[in-house]
Amino acid sequence: MTSMDEEPRRTVAVTGATRGLGLALTERLLEHGHRLVICGRSEAPLEALVRRAGPDQVLARRVDVRRAAEVEAWAEAAVERGL
C-alpha cells in the first residue's frame, strides 16, 4: 500500500465539503496537493476554501445533492474547466 504522499496528484470530487467528514477529507486532499471539485449547501465555507487553496486548485459550487439538476450543473462546470 502506498501513502497519499506517494500518489500522483488527482482531481477529486467531494460532496458535503463544508463540514464534518466532507470538510476533513477536503482539507486532507488539499494538504496533499490534489485539485478538488467540491460542493456543499453553505456558500461562505465554500468561498473560504477557494480563497485558501486558490481557484486553480478548487472548483466550488453551492449544491443540494438531493436535486439532480444542481448536481448535473456542478458536474458540467467541472468538465468545462477541464477537471
ChimeraX attribute file (.defattr): number of C-alpha atoms within 10 A of each C-alpha:
attribute: neighborCount
match mode: 1-to-1
recipient: residues
	/A:1	4
	/A:2	6
	/A:3	6
	/A:4	14
	/A:5	10
	/A:6	9
	/A:7	10
	/A:8	9
	/A:9	13
	/A:10	13
	/A:11	15
	/A:12	14
	/A:13	18
	/A:14	18
	/A:15	22
	/A:16	21
	/A:17	24
	/A:18	24
	/A:19	16
	/A:20	9
	/A:21	12
	/A:22	17
	/A:23	20
	/A:24	13
	/A:25	16
	/A:26	25
	/A:27	14
	/A:28	13
	/A:29	19
	/A:30	17
	/A:31	12
	/A:32	15
	/A:33	16
	/A:34	19
	/A:35	22
	/A:36	24
	/A:37	22
	/A:38	27
	/A:39	24
	/A:40	22
	/A:41	17
	/A:42	16
	/A:43	14
	/A:44	11
	/A:45	17
	/A:46	24
	/A:47	18
	/A:48	13
	/A:49	22
	/A:50	17
	/A:51	12
	/A:52	12
	/A:53	16
	/A:54	13
	/A:55	14
	/A:56	10
	/A:57	19
	/A:58	26
	/A:59	22
	/A:60	26
	/A:61	23
	/A:62	20
	/A:63	22
	/A:64	16
	/A:65	16
	/A:66	8
	/A:67	9
	/A:68	11
	/A:69	12
	/A:70	15
	/A:71	18
	/A:72	13
	/A:73	13
	/A:74	21
	/A:75	16
	/A:76	13
	/A:77	16
	/A:78	20
	/A:79	10
	/A:80	9
	/A:81	9
	/A:82	7
	/A:83	18
